[in-house]
Amino acid sequence: MAPFRSAATPSQRALRVYAFDPSRGARLDNVLTIRVPYEQLKKGPVGAKIAVIDYDASNERYYEGINLDDTNILGQSGMAPSEANPQFHQQMVYAVVMDTIRRFETALGREVKWRPGRTKGTPYGAALRIYPHALQEANAFYDPELHALLFGYFKASDDDAGANLPGQIVFTCLSHDIIVHETTHAILDGIRPFFNEPTGPDAAAFHEGFADIVALLQHFSFKDTLLDTIQRTGGLIHRSQLAPDIAADRGGALIQAEIGEDNPMVDLARQFGEAMGNRKALRSALGTRADPRLLDTLTEPHERGAILVAAVFDAFFSVYINRTRDLIRIAYPDGRAIVPNFLHADLANRLAEEAAKSAMVIQNMCLRALDYCPPVDINFGDYLRALVTSDRDVFAEDSRGYRGSLVNAFRARGIRPKGVISYSDDALSWDKYEGVPDVNPDFKSLFTALNEYEDSPDRDNEKDMYATLWMQADAYRSQLGLAAEPKVQAKSLRPLHLIRPDGSLERRIVAEIVQQEPDTPVDPADPAAGTFTFRGGTTVLISRKGGVHYAISKPTSGPEGARRREGQRTFLKSMAESFSLAAHIAYDHEKENAFHGIHRGF
């Protein structure tokens, strides 16, 4: 029997962080208090899931780890934000990473698991390592081999530093957006470990775009900044510019309150972008005007990923406008235009509630869709189908308009899923598994094994689970979209909890089955072109009774397998011929960490 929680043990830990980054200054809306699940911590801080290790490799120096359980620190919501205090840097990365983990776990209904790394015999076990001052470089990245997030620091431009002092030190570990972005890479790599392989132009772009989506959507949980943005845009939160607090006197000198500014809700990593001399944020949620032909011209991962970001935010802003139209009509029945800075406080609060709620729903849809993606060779079209299918599994009718807005936004940007005849819900959803009577796999014993593992997790229980999954998958290859050769590998097995609109809970299992062909030649006619590992596999969603609900497959055999193999060869050859750094890293991914190269200069 589990021990009772002491009445003195808090359920949450409150920690102060920068809502954006230090370049927004000490204004109240730039200081945010995050509440994360309470756990007993060692100095670092070091907990069950993450370990902050403050070693500065460039200067060969350790900084003493913060003790967040110190009474003085615990009682005042952690240390006050400070650019100059390394211990606040440690506090900030811990708080933001744990908050991002919490959001994923809430949406997925299960505990986040990291991709297995080289953790045996290390003092931090399977925890994700976080190095706030890892390198003296304009970079921050997730390293799957080191099992770590590494944050760099660098000098701002001497000539064009934006809001920074010329030449000042900029710490990427103090950017809320960058921390969330890198944490999302690590979580996504744990859920789908083959998504970072260079199978096509969408692979790296999906990783980058998805990480930006998660970071940007979190802005809309920052209540003070959201309210200020609603007032200064008249409720049109998608506008790129905020009106000044007061109108400027014509011809006179301007004070800060008379100067407009960029909308922080749609900007990502502003301090970093300005410090690099770009005069703007690193990236934006708004992207460019929707053009269905643009996707055919972009290969750089961040530029291509920006198309995915723009589609999701187009849908989010459209939903928000539709859900608040009645409030605007009630407030302004005579049809007058809304004047920024003159919204009634009650109306601004209602608009903020709708914006925050819509952002949370969109974010949960984006996260839950990961369980409905194929295990390998991800592309934007697959993700759209996963979004629609996962949402239909919970909400049969799109009464809220979220699915329709996402589909329209993806369509406007030329994201065309393969194997569908239209953009209707029925066509976009993955086909439900039908199989052949009396010859279908039966995974009922898998639930028994999973229950035993959750009640008393140990290595034997885990081996039993994976053995059950492997035996059924191996025996029913053709039914699950798997090839007769090569061998089947059971790569992951996780619980999936669906909460229905009526409050009922349906439990399923999502499993990942993979096949691989190592040493596949890039060019059969040219041995010098090298080889790659060609993978296929199936994501299997299993009902509580043991039947297969969906079998989402990327085969290695048949016409589809041949098309995929040739497509990957073509992509790898085009990357080898390119002189871009990102392309080189993608092609040579087994010799250098791809995230390091793609994120250089972020």
C-alpha positions as semicolon CSV with decimal commas, in nm:
position;residue;x (nm);y (nm);z (nm)
1;M;0,000;0,000;0,000
2;A;0,134;0,342;-0,095
3;P;0,212;0,573;0,199
4;F;-0,014;0,871;0,265
5;R;0,110;1,209;0,142
6;S;0,211;1,428;0,431
7;A;-0,020;1,724;0,482
8;A;0,291;1,944;0,474
9;T;0,399;1,818;0,131
10;P;0,279;2,054;-0,143
11;S;0,129;1,915;-0,465
12;Q;0,288;2,185;-0,680
13;R;0,604;2,392;-0,688
14;A;0,579;2,758;-0,792
15;L;0,879;2,900;-0,981
16;R;0,936;3,237;-1,145
17;V;1,065;3,254;-1,502
18;Y;1,082;3,496;-1,792
19;A;0,759;3,471;-1,993
20;F;0,957;3,547;-2,310
21;D;1,323;3,645;-2,262
22;P;1,526;3,916;-2,085
23;S;1,501;4,159;-2,381
24;R;1,144;4,248;-2,276
25;G;1,289;4,386;-1,953
26;A;1,144;4,382;-1,603
27;R;0,787;4,463;-1,708
28;L;0,525;4,270;-1,515
29;D;0,398;4,071;-1,812
30;N;0,750;3,934;-1,867
31;V;0,766;3,766;-1,525
32;L;0,562;3,448;-1,508
33;T;0,506;3,208;-1,220
34;I;0,493;2,847;-1,338
35;R;0,342;2,574;-1,123
36;V;0,494;2,231;-1,183
37;P;0,427;1,901;-1,004
38;Y;0,614;1,890;-0,675
39;E;0,897;1,639;-0,636
40;Q;1,185;1,619;-0,395
41;L;1,494;1,750;-0,570
42;K;1,867;1,728;-0,531
43;K;2,090;2,025;-0,601
44;G;2,107;2,102;-0,971
45;P;1,808;2,074;-0,968
46;V;1,797;1,696;-1,024
47;G;1,465;1,513;-1,025
48;A;1,314;1,191;-1,155
49;K;1,275;1,302;-1,519
50;I;1,540;1,570;-1,572
51;A;1,882;1,657;-1,432
52;V;2,023;2,009;-1,467
53;I;2,403;1,988;-1,488
54;D;2,564;2,330;-1,505
55;Y;2,900;2,261;-1,665
56;D;3,042;2,531;-1,890
57;A;3,254;2,333;-2,137
58;S;3,403;2,642;-2,304
59;N;3,546;2,768;-1,974
60;E;3,586;2,423;-1,812
61;R;3,386;2,534;-1,511
62;Y;3,103;2,397;-1,297
63;Y;2,846;2,633;-1,144
64;E;2,698;2,525;-0,811
65;G;2,350;2,380;-0,858
66;I;2,051;2,553;-0,704
67;N;1,868;2,391;-0,413
68;L;1,502;2,458;-0,494
69;D;1,399;2,290;-0,167
70;D;1,582;2,552;0,038
71;T;1,319;2,711;0,263
72;N;1,395;3,066;0,151
73;I;1,376;2,975;-0,218
74;L;1,073;2,749;-0,182
75;G;0,877;3,012;0,009
76;Q;0,912;3,290;-0,249
77;S;0,835;3,105;-0,574
78;G;1,201;3,051;-0,648
79;M;1,467;3,308;-0,723
80;A;1,381;3,638;-0,891
81;P;1,459;3,651;-1,266
82;S;1,818;3,752;-1,330
83;E;2,040;3,745;-1,638
84;A;2,353;3,748;-1,421
85;N;2,278;3,463;-1,180
86;P;2,357;3,112;-1,309
87;Q;2,133;2,961;-1,041
88;F;1,832;3,144;-1,181
89;H;1,927;3,003;-1,523
90;Q;1,912;2,655;-1,368
91;Q;1,574;2,731;-1,213
92;M;1,432;2,857;-1,540
93;V;1,529;2,557;-1,751
94;Y;1,396;2,320;-1,485
95;A;1,062;2,502;-1,458
96;V;0,999;2,543;-1,831
97;V;1,104;2,187;-1,919
98;M;0,881;2,042;-1,645
99;D;0,589;2,262;-1,755
100;T;0,628;2,142;-2,115
101;I;0,639;1,779;-1,997
102;R;0,320;1,840;-1,797
103;R;0,138;1,972;-2,105
104;F;0,234;1,665;-2,309
105;E;0,135;1,428;-2,030
106;T;-0,203;1,599;-1,989
107;A;-0,279;1,577;-2,361
108;L;-0,151;1,220;-2,407
109;G;-0,288;1,085;-2,079
110;R;0,035;0,909;-1,986
111;E;0,385;0,969;-1,858
112;V;0,646;1,104;-2,098
113;K;0,927;0,856;-2,171
114;W;1,261;0,963;-2,316
115;R;1,430;0,781;-2,599
116;P;1,672;0,528;-2,446
117;G;2,024;0,667;-2,450
118;R;2,367;0,584;-2,317
119;T;2,252;0,603;-1,955
120;K;2,379;0,280;-1,797
121;G;2,625;0,341;-1,518
122;T;2,573;0,719;-1,521
123;P;2,481;0,903;-1,198
124;Y;2,160;1,045;-1,349
125;G;2,008;0,721;-1,480
126;A;1,748;0,768;-1,752
127;A;1,685;1,135;-1,672
128;L;1,720;1,388;-1,954
129;R;2,033;1,596;-1,891
130;I;2,008;1,972;-1,930
131;Y;2,320;2,190;-1,966
132;P;2,227;2,563;-1,933
133;H;2,576;2,682;-2,036
134;A;2,694;2,394;-2,255
135;L;2,879;2,583;-2,526
136;Q;2,993;2,928;-2,629
137;E;2,798;2,936;-2,954
138;A;2,478;3,088;-3,099
139;N;2,307;2,753;-3,073
140;A;2,082;2,531;-2,863
141;F;1,997;2,174;-2,951
142;Y;1,880;1,833;-2,837
143;D;2,141;1,557;-2,857
144;P;1,986;1,206;-2,870
145;E;2,320;1,032;-2,809
146;L;2,414;1,241;-2,505
147;H;2,052;1,221;-2,392
148;A;2,068;1,594;-2,329
149;L;1,953;1,947;-2,407
150;L;2,251;2,177;-2,464
151;F;2,207;2,555;-2,446
152;G;2,466;2,795;-2,579
153;Y;2,555;3,155;-2,503
154;F;2,710;3,416;-2,730
155;K;2,785;3,785;-2,776
156;A;2,519;3,999;-2,937
157;S;2,606;4,181;-3,257
158;D;2,826;4,489;-3,207
159;D;2,662;4,675;-3,494
160;D;2,293;4,583;-3,478
161;A;2,190;4,424;-3,147
162;G;1,827;4,536;-3,137
163;A;1,704;4,574;-2,777
164;N;2,027;4,416;-2,648
165;L;2,346;4,598;-2,554
166;P;2,600;4,566;-2,836
167;G;2,829;4,278;-2,750
168;Q;2,633;4,169;-2,443
169;I;2,615;3,798;-2,356
170;V;2,288;3,638;-2,466
171;F;2,189;3,315;-2,293
172;T;1,966;3,082;-2,492
173;C;1,868;2,912;-2,163
174;L;1,676;3,230;-2,071
175;S;1,451;3,216;-2,377
176;H;1,121;3,050;-2,285
177;D;1,060;2,970;-2,654
178;I;1,398;2,804;-2,708
179;I;1,363;2,589;-2,396
180;V;1,016;2,467;-2,502
181;H;1,136;2,410;-2,860
182;E;1,429;2,190;-2,752
183;T;1,223;2,002;-2,493
184;T;0,965;1,925;-2,762
185;H;1,241;1,776;-2,981
186;A;1,337;1,544;-2,694
187;I;0,977;1,439;-2,619
188;L;0,895;1,385;-2,988
189;D;1,211;1,176;-3,027
190;G;1,094;0,960;-2,737
191;I;0,750;0,907;-2,892
192;R;0,865;0,859;-3,253
193;P;1,242;0,791;-3,257
194;F;1,263;0,755;-3,637
195;F;1,106;1,091;-3,722
196;N;1,446;1,263;-3,728
197;E;1,581;1,039;-4,006
198;P;1,621;1,199;-4,352
199;T;1,346;1,010;-4,533
200;G;1,221;1,312;-4,728
201;P;1,194;1,693;-4,722
202;D;0,920;1,690;-4,456
203;A;1,109;1,485;-4,194
204;A;1,339;1,748;-4,041
205;A;1,083;2,019;-4,127
206;F;0,818;1,840;-3,922
207;H;1,047;1,822;-3,618
208;E;1,125;2,194;-3,643
209;G;0,771;2,307;-3,725
210;F;0,613;2,093;-3,454
211;A;0,856;2,226;-3,190
212;D;0,774;2,584;-3,293
213;I;0,399;2,514;-3,276
214;V;0,423;2,388;-2,918
215;A;0,638;2,686;-2,811
216;L;0,417;2,949;-2,975
217;L;0,087;2,806;-2,852
218;Q;0,216;2,825;-2,495
219;H;0,223;3,205;-2,528
220;F;-0,155;3,209;-2,506
221;S;-0,145;3,077;-2,150
222;F;0,044;3,394;-2,042
223;K;-0,261;3,583;-1,913
224;D;-0,112;3,930;-1,856
225;T;0,054;3,948;-2,199
226;L;-0,257;3,806;-2,367
227;L;-0,482;4,070;-2,207
228;D;-0,241;4,348;-2,309
229;T;-0,228;4,212;-2,666
230;I;-0,608;4,194;-2,685
231;Q;-0,642;4,555;-2,572
232;R;-0,373;4,684;-2,808
233;T;-0,505;4,497;-3,113
234;G;-0,873;4,548;-3,042
235;G;-0,908;4,173;-2,997
236;L;-0,743;4,087;-3,331
237;I;-0,461;3,889;-3,174
238;H;-0,323;3,769;-3,508
239;R;-0,214;4,120;-3,607
240;S;0,165;4,153;-3,623
241;Q;0,172;4,500;-3,466
242;L;0,044;4,633;-3,133
243;A;-0,099;4,984;-3,117
244;P;0,079;5,224;-2,879
245;D;-0,082;5,276;-2,539
246;I;-0,171;5,633;-2,635
247;A;-0,181;5,821;-2,964
248;A;0,135;6,016;-3,046
249;D;0,140;6,394;-3,064
250;R;0,201;6,494;-3,424
251;G;0,550;6,626;-3,473
252;G;0,644;6,601;-3,107
253;A;0,896;6,380;-2,934
254;L;0,773;6,030;-2,860
255;I;0,772;5,855;-2,525
256;Q;0,763;5,474;-2,499
257;A;0,386;5,467;-2,444
258;E;0,342;5,638;-2,784
259;I;0,545;5,380;-2,976
260;G;0,389;5,063;-3,115
261;E;0,572;4,732;-3,105
262;D;0,570;4,388;-3,259
263;N;0,314;4,143;-3,127
264;P;0,501;3,916;-2,879
265;M;0,232;3,646;-2,897
266;V;0,322;3,556;-3,256
267;D;0,701;3,604;-3,230
268;L;0,944;3,327;-3,138
269;A;1,283;3,390;-2,972
270;R;1,298;3,767;-3,028
271;Q;1,614;3,829;-2,823
272;F;1,804;3,562;-3,013
273;G;1,695;3,697;-3,353
274;E;1,784;4,057;-3,267
275;A;2,117;3,960;-3,108
276;M;2,212;3,791;-3,436
277;G;2,153;4,123;-3,617
278;N;1,824;4,017;-3,780
279;R;1,624;4,314;-3,639
280;K;1,331;4,084;-3,565
281;A;1,228;3,768;-3,388
282;L;1,384;3,445;-3,502
283;R;1,055;3,313;-3,644
284;S;0,686;3,400;-3,645
285;A;0,356;3,214;-3,619
286;L;0,215;3,412;-3,909
287;G;0,447;3,298;-4,187
288;T;0,378;3,425;-4,536
289;R;0,058;3,464;-4,735
290;A;-0,095;3,122;-4,809
291;D;0,043;2,992;-5,139
292;P;-0,022;2,627;-5,236
293;R;0,288;2,630;-5,461
294;L;0,536;2,750;-5,199
295;L;0,588;2,407;-5,045
296;D;0,733;2,283;-5,376
297;T;1,018;2,535;-5,355
298;L;1,139;2,504;-4,993
299;T;1,384;2,245;-4,859
300;E;1,553;2,414;-4,560
301;P;1,393;2,256;-4,248
302;H;1,297;2,580;-4,069
303;E;1,157;2,744;-4,382
304;R;0,960;2,435;-4,477
305;G;0,849;2,382;-4,116
306;A;0,717;2,739;-4,115
307;I;0,448;2,625;-4,361
308;L;0,322;2,375;-4,102
309;V;0,335;2,642;-3,830
310;A;0,143;2,891;-4,046
311;A;-0,128;2,632;-4,123
312;V;-0,186;2,550;-3,755
313;F;-0,195;2,916;-3,653
314;D;-0,421;3,011;-3,942
315;A;-0,665;2,752;-3,803
316;F;-0,622;2,873;-3,444
317;F;-0,682;3,239;-3,525
318;S;-0,978;3,152;-3,748
319;V;-1,139;2,948;-3,469
320;Y;-1,080;3,233;-3,223
321;I;-1,240;3,490;-3,455
322;N;-1,543;3,266;-3,514
323;R;-1,586;3,191;-3,143
324;T;-1,572;3,559;-3,042
325;R;-1,778;3,711;-3,323
326;D;-2,092;3,714;-3,107
327;L;-1,913;3,895;-2,824
328;I;-1,798;4,168;-3,061
329;R;-2,149;4,207;-3,204
330;I;-2,297;4,238;-2,854
331;A;-2,035;4,493;-2,751
332;Y;-2,071;4,695;-3,073
333;P;-2,429;4,643;-3,199
334;D;-2,412;4,944;-3,430
335;G;-2,120;4,793;-3,622
336;R;-1,859;5,045;-3,513
337;A;-1,496;4,946;-3,561
338;I;-1,318;4,842;-3,242
339;V;-1,063;5,097;-3,127
340;P;-0,746;4,952;-2,968
341;N;-0,698;5,031;-2,598
342;F;-1,069;5,106;-2,547
343;L;-1,212;4,758;-2,495
344;H;-1,423;4,717;-2,184
345;A;-1,232;4,513;-1,924
346;D;-1,507;4,249;-1,910
347;L;-1,497;4,206;-2,288
348;A;-1,116;4,185;-2,289
349;N;-1,130;3,914;-2,021
350;R;-1,388;3,713;-2,217
351;L;-1,180;3,740;-2,534
352;A;-0,872;3,628;-2,342
353;E;-1,061;3,326;-2,206
354;E;-1,167;3,223;-2,557
355;A;-0,815;3,272;-2,696
356;A;-0,654;3,068;-2,417
357;K;-0,915;2,793;-2,447
358;S;-0,883;2,773;-2,827
359;A;-0,502;2,759;-2,803
360;M;-0,521;2,479;-2,546
361;V;-0,763;2,277;-2,762
362;I;-0,546;2,319;-3,073
363;Q;-0,233;2,227;-2,877
364;N;-0,398;1,914;-2,735
365;M;-0,512;1,814;-3,087
366;C;-0,158;1,859;-3,218
367;L;-0,009;1,650;-2,936
368;R;-0,267;1,369;-2,943
369;A;-0,222;1,330;-3,319
370;L;0,130;1,193;-3,260
371;D;-0,022;0,860;-3,152
372;Y;-0,201;0,835;-3,489
373;C;0,107;0,889;-3,706
374;P;0,293;0,607;-3,885
375;P;0,616;0,508;-3,704
376;V;0,851;0,615;-3,987
377;D;0,879;0,849;-4,285
378;I;0,655;1,129;-4,154
379;N;0,522;1,395;-4,390
380;F;0,281;1,686;-4,351
381;G;-0,002;1,497;-4,523
382;D;0,031;1,206;-4,278
383;Y;0,011;1,453;-3,991
384;L;-0,308;1,613;-4,125
385;R;-0,467;1,268;-4,147
386;A;-0,353;1,194;-3,791
387;L;-0,503;1,524;-3,669
388;V;-0,840;1,448;-3,825
389;T;-0,851;1,082;-3,716
390;S;-0,748;1,143;-3,355
391;D;-1,004;1,421;-3,313
392;R;-1,283;1,218;-3,475
393;D;-1,207;0,936;-3,234
394;V;-1,319;1,168;-2,952
395;F;-1,561;1,409;-3,126
396;A;-1,761;1,244;-3,402
397;E;-1,907;1,580;-3,505
398;D;-1,692;1,888;-3,561
399;S;-1,939;2,113;-3,379
400;R;-1,658;2,340;-3,255
401;G;-1,512;2,395;-3,601
402;Y;-1,153;2,308;-3,509
403;R;-1,110;2,023;-3,759
404;G;-1,263;2,219;-4,043
405;S;-1,035;2,516;-3,979
406;L;-0,725;2,293;-3,972
407;V;-0,822;2,116;-4,294
408;N;-0,889;2,447;-4,474
409;A;-0,559;2,596;-4,356
410;F;-0,359;2,288;-4,466
411;R;-0,539;2,289;-4,801
412;A;-0,460;2,658;-4,858
413;R;-0,089;2,584;-4,816
414;G;-0,078;2,297;-5,063
415;I;-0,042;2,016;-4,809
416;R;-0,187;1,724;-5,004
417;P;-0,210;1,385;-4,828
418;K;-0,138;1,084;-5,046
419;G;-0,405;0,821;-5,097
420;V;-0,710;1,040;-5,035
421;I;-0,978;1,153;-5,282
422;S;-1,090;1,473;-5,107
423;Y;-1,042;1,693;-4,800
424;S;-1,355;1,559;-4,629
425;D;-1,333;1,412;-4,278
426;D;-1,419;1,065;-4,409
427;A;-1,151;1,074;-4,679
428;L;-0,878;1,217;-4,455
429;S;-0,932;0,977;-4,164
430;W;-0,723;0,662;-4,159
431;D;-0,931;0,359;-4,254
432;K;-1,050;0,160;-3,956
433;Y;-0,905;-0,189;-3,942
434;E;-1,136;-0,452;-4,083
435;G;-0,910;-0,751;-4,139
436;V;-1,031;-1,095;-4,234
437;P;-1,278;-1,289;-4,013
438;D;-1,117;-1,554;-3,791
439;V;-0,762;-1,458;-3,895
440;N;-0,720;-1,130;-3,708
441;P;-0,453;-1,070;-3,443
442;D;-0,577;-1,083;-3,083
443;F;-0,391;-0,857;-2,843
444;K;-0,615;-0,916;-2,540
445;S;-0,329;-1,062;-2,335
446;L;-0,137;-0,741;-2,398
447;F;-0,371;-0,549;-2,167
448;T;-0,312;-0,804;-1,893
449;A;0,063;-0,769;-1,933
450;L;0,038;-0,389;-1,939
451;N;-0,173;-0,385;-1,621
452;E;0,083;-0,602;-1,443
453;Y;0,364;-0,375;-1,561
454;E;0,187;-0,059;-1,441
455;D;0,109;-0,215;-1,101
456;S;0,462;-0,346;-1,049
457;P;0,699;-0,228;-1,323
458;D;1,004;-0,446;-1,366
459;R;1,216;-0,580;-1,649
460;D;1,038;-0,918;-1,663
461;N;0,694;-0,760;-1,703
462;E;0,826;-0,531;-1,973
463;K;0,983;-0,824;-2,161
464;D;0,652;-1,013;-2,144
465;M;0,467;-0,718;-2,296
466;Y;0,704;-0,680;-2,585
467;A;0,716;-1,055;-2,643
468;T;0,336;-1,064;-2,671
469;L;0,338;-0,771;-2,913
470;W;0,616;-0,924;-3,122
471;M;0,457;-1,271;-3,146
472;Q;0,120;-1,136;-3,263
473;A;0,280;-0,891;-3,509
474;D;0,508;-1,161;-3,649
475;A;0,220;-1,407;-3,692
476;Y;-0,010;-1,156;-3,863
477;R;0,231;-0,959;-4,082
478;S;0,009;-0,929;-4,389
479;Q;-0,294;-0,821;-4,184
480;L;-0,089;-0,543;-4,021
481;G;0,069;-0,415;-4,343
482;L;0,409;-0,568;-4,271
483;A;0,637;-0,740;-4,522
484;A;0,728;-1,110;-4,516
485;E;1,091;-1,000;-4,474
486;P;1,286;-0,859;-4,288
487;K;1,225;-0,945;-3,921
488;V;0,967;-0,762;-3,713
489;Q;1,076;-0,540;-3,421
490;A;0,836;-0,431;-3,144
491;K;0,970;-0,079;-3,079
492;S;0,720;0,080;-2,837
493;L;0,404;0,010;-2,644
494;R;0,209;0,278;-2,457
495;P;-0,134;0,327;-2,301
496;L;-0,376;0,564;-2,476
497;H;-0,666;0,722;-2,285
498;L;-0,956;0,882;-2,471
499;I;-1,194;1,100;-2,268
500;R;-1,533;1,122;-2,440
501;P;-1,751;1,437;-2,436
502;D;-1,979;1,263;-2,184
503;G;-1,684;1,216;-1,948
504;S;-1,643;0,841;-2,007
505;L;-1,293;0,700;-2,047
506;E;-1,186;0,457;-2,317
507;R;-0,849;0,289;-2,278
508;R;-0,643;0,164;-2,569
509;I;-0,286;0,068;-2,647
510;V;-0,074;0,234;-2,915
511;A;0,211;0,012;-3,035
512;E;0,492;0,069;-3,282
513;I;0,614;-0,218;-3,502
514;V;0,912;-0,157;-3,731
515;Q;1,103;-0,341;-4,004
516;Q;1,437;-0,229;-4,146
517;E;1,666;-0,303;-4,437
518;P;2,021;-0,193;-4,343
519;D;2,289;-0,120;-4,601
520;T;2,040;-0,016;-4,870
521;P;2,245;0,153;-5,147
522;V;2,170;0,520;-5,212
523;D;2,252;0,461;-5,579
524;P;2,270;0,094;-5,689
525;A;2,481;0,201;-5,988
526;D;2,733;0,393;-5,775
527;P;2,872;0,210;-5,465
528;A;3,060;0,527;-5,365
529;A;2,726;0,701;-5,297
530;G;2,698;0,512;-4,970
531;T;2,414;0,329;-4,799
532;F;2,122;0,401;-4,567
533;T;1,879;0,205;-4,350
534;F;1,539;0,178;-4,517
535;R;1,259;0,138;-4,265
536;G;0,892;0,059;-4,271
537;G;0,639;-0,031;-4,010
538;T;0,294;0,005;-3,860
539;T;0,139;0,198;-3,575
540;V;-0,126;-0,028;-3,422
541;L;-0,405;0,113;-3,205
542;I;-0,556;-0,169;-3,001
543;S;-0,896;-0,170;-2,829
544;R;-0,950;-0,292;-2,474
545;K;-1,098;-0,618;-2,604
546;G;-0,773;-0,688;-2,789
547;G;-0,890;-0,606;-3,141
548;V;-0,707;-0,377;-3,381
549;H;-0,874;-0,036;-3,417
550;Y;-0,627;0,115;-3,666
551;A;-0,319;-0,022;-3,843
552;I;-0,138;0,283;-3,985
553;S;0,128;0,143;-4,213
554;K;0,432;0,251;-4,414
555;P;0,527;-0,076;-4,591
556;T;0,870;-0,182;-4,713
557;S;0,725;-0,415;-4,979
558;G;0,484;-0,391;-5,271
559;P;0,431;-0,086;-5,496
560;E;0,411;0,151;-5,198
561;G;0,734;0,016;-5,050
562;A;0,913;0,050;-5,386
563;R;0,787;0,407;-5,425
564;R;0,904;0,499;-5,076
565;R;1,248;0,341;-5,127
566;E;1,307;0,528;-5,453
567;G;1,175;0,851;-5,304
568;Q;1,420;0,826;-5,016
569;R;1,705;0,752;-5,256
570;T;1,618;1,055;-5,465
571;F;1,603;1,276;-5,158
572;L;1,937;1,155;-5,020
573;K;2,108;1,205;-5,356
574;S;1,968;1,558;-5,386
575;M;2,092;1,637;-5,035
576;A;2,438;1,499;-5,115
577;E;2,455;1,725;-5,420
578;S;2,350;2,031;-5,220
579;F;2,606;2,258;-5,057
580;S;2,376;2,371;-4,774
581;L;2,486;2,282;-4,423
582;A;2,143;2,152;-4,325
583;A;2,137;1,925;-4,627
584;H;2,482;1,788;-4,546
585;I;2,382;1,714;-4,189
586;A;2,061;1,543;-4,302
587;Y;2,250;1,323;-4,546
588;D;2,534;1,244;-4,309
589;H;2,306;1,204;-4,007
590;E;2,484;0,899;-3,862
591;K;2,817;1,083;-3,835
592;E;2,701;1,405;-3,667
593;N;2,407;1,508;-3,455
594;A;2,148;1,644;-3,700
595;F;1,988;1,879;-3,445
596;H;2,328;2,040;-3,374
597;G;2,385;2,120;-3,740
598;I;2,030;2,232;-3,820
599;H;2,017;2,455;-3,511
600;R;2,352;2,625;-3,564
601;G;2,249;2,989;-3,558
602;F;1,913;2,839;-3,456
